[in-house]
């Protein structure tokens, strides 16, 4: 598996891949990905796996963690929709803790309106 920084050349493939992730993953605009590739490529890794279920999530999280440590970060945060049980399981298995919120949905602590009105999110933290 190859892990590399996001480049402008990768944008169409990323959009195509993200469009397959409904209902929890939705593609952003090409302009958003251009911004990520231009200004944040070192913290936006992409994976080129040979096949699915080949440790892509772990590899990407490890790449972000390593880069974060070089930048002297002390924490990583992830968010997901409250009912995304696959994300909850994945993040907690990789050492993230569910940050206490103001409500609980299906056993997951959630912060109301985290990403705007009616956009509640479960937030996960990893101390590094």
C-alpha positions as CSV (number, residue, x, y, z in Angstrom):
1,X,0.0,0.0,0.0
2,X,1.3,3.4,-0.9
3,X,0.5,6.4,1.4
4,X,1.2,9.8,-0.2
5,X,0.1,13.5,0.3
6,X,-3.0,14.6,-1.6
7,X,-2.1,16.2,-4.9
8,X,-4.3,18.2,-7.4
9,X,-3.9,15.2,-9.8
10,X,-5.7,13.0,-7.2
11,X,-8.8,15.2,-6.9
12,X,-11.1,13.5,-9.5
13,X,-10.3,10.0,-8.0
14,X,-10.9,11.2,-4.5
15,X,-14.3,12.7,-5.5
16,X,-15.3,9.5,-7.2
17,X,-14.3,7.4,-4.2
18,X,-16.0,9.7,-1.7
19,X,-19.2,9.5,-3.7
20,X,-19.3,5.7,-2.9
21,X,-19.4,6.3,0.8
22,X,-23.1,7.3,1.3
23,X,-24.8,7.8,3.7
24,X,-22.0,8.9,6.0
25,X,-19.4,10.0,3.5
26,X,-20.2,12.6,0.9
27,X,-17.7,14.2,-1.5
28,X,-16.8,17.8,-1.1
29,X,-16.4,20.2,-4.0
30,X,-13.3,20.1,-6.3
31,X,-12.4,23.5,-4.8
32,X,-12.3,22.1,-1.3
33,X,-10.0,19.3,-2.4
34,X,-7.8,21.8,-4.3
35,X,-7.5,23.8,-1.1
36,X,-6.5,20.6,0.8
37,X,-4.0,19.6,-1.8
38,X,-2.5,23.1,-2.1
39,X,-2.4,24.2,1.5
40,X,-2.7,21.0,3.6
41,X,-1.2,18.2,1.6
42,X,1.1,17.0,4.3
43,X,-1.8,16.4,6.7
44,X,-4.1,15.0,4.0
45,X,-2.7,11.7,3.1
46,X,-4.3,9.3,0.6
47,X,-3.9,5.6,0.3
48,X,-3.4,3.5,-2.8
49,X,-4.4,0.0,-1.6
50,X,-4.3,-3.0,-3.8
51,X,-7.6,-4.2,-2.3
52,X,-10.2,-3.3,0.3
53,X,-9.9,-4.3,3.9
54,X,-6.1,-4.1,3.7
55,X,-5.4,-1.9,6.7
56,X,-6.1,1.4,4.9
57,X,-7.7,3.1,7.9
58,X,-4.8,2.1,10.2
59,X,-2.2,3.2,7.7
60,X,-3.8,6.6,7.1
61,X,-4.3,7.2,10.8
62,X,-0.7,6.3,11.5
63,X,0.5,8.7,8.7
64,X,-1.6,11.5,10.3
65,X,-0.3,10.6,13.8
66,X,3.4,10.6,12.6
67,X,2.9,14.0,10.9
68,X,1.2,15.4,13.9
69,X,4.0,14.4,16.2
70,X,6.5,16.1,13.9
71,X,4.4,19.3,14.3
72,X,4.3,18.8,18.1
73,X,0.6,18.2,18.2
74,X,-0.6,16.6,21.4
75,X,-4.1,15.5,20.3
76,X,-5.9,14.3,17.2
77,X,-9.7,14.7,16.8
78,X,-12.1,12.8,14.5
79,X,-15.9,13.3,14.2
80,X,-18.6,11.2,12.9
81,X,-22.4,11.1,12.6
82,X,-24.0,9.8,15.8
83,X,-25.4,6.7,14.3
84,X,-22.3,5.7,12.4
85,X,-21.5,2.6,14.5
86,X,-18.7,1.4,12.1
87,X,-16.8,4.7,12.7
88,X,-17.4,4.5,16.4
89,X,-16.0,0.9,16.5
90,X,-13.1,1.8,14.2
91,X,-12.0,4.9,16.2
92,X,-12.3,3.3,19.6
93,X,-10.4,0.2,18.5
94,X,-7.6,2.5,17.4
95,X,-7.3,4.2,20.8
96,X,-9.6,7.2,20.3
97,X,-12.0,8.1,23.1
98,X,-15.5,9.4,22.6
99,X,-15.5,13.0,24.0
100,X,-18.3,13.7,26.4
101,X,-21.1,15.6,24.8
102,X,-24.5,17.0,25.8
103,X,-26.5,14.0,24.7
104,X,-26.2,10.2,24.1
105,X,-27.5,8.5,21.0
106,X,-27.3,4.7,20.8
107,X,-24.7,4.6,23.5
108,X,-22.5,7.2,21.8
109,X,-21.8,10.6,23.4
110,X,-22.7,13.4,21.0
111,X,-22.2,17.2,20.8
112,X,-25.4,18.9,19.5
113,X,-25.0,21.3,16.6
114,X,-21.3,20.6,16.4
115,X,-21.1,21.3,12.7
116,X,-24.1,23.7,12.5
117,X,-27.8,23.6,13.3
118,X,-29.0,20.0,13.5
119,X,-25.6,18.7,12.6
120,X,-24.8,16.7,15.7
121,X,-21.5,14.8,15.8
122,X,-19.8,12.3,17.9
123,X,-16.3,13.6,18.6
124,X,-13.2,11.4,19.3
125,X,-9.9,12.3,20.8
126,X,-6.5,10.6,20.8
127,X,-3.7,11.8,23.0
128,X,-0.3,11.5,21.3
